[in-house]
């Protein structure tokens, strides 16, 4: 009988898009884009995907399945 351990694995997806706006400064441009983003525009989707990371976070306590946990 093989006892299996439980692990927590984290998946992180990164979405990225360049937005062009007209503004009097870089700070103003960033503020414009932040306001639009938090208002729901633009909506980033799968076409904006640039990276996926999959990594263990922790080994959970106890065992499961055949070991009776």
Beta strands, then each sheet from edge to edge (+ up, - down):
strand 1: 4-15
strand 2: 49-64
sheet 1: 1+ 2-
end
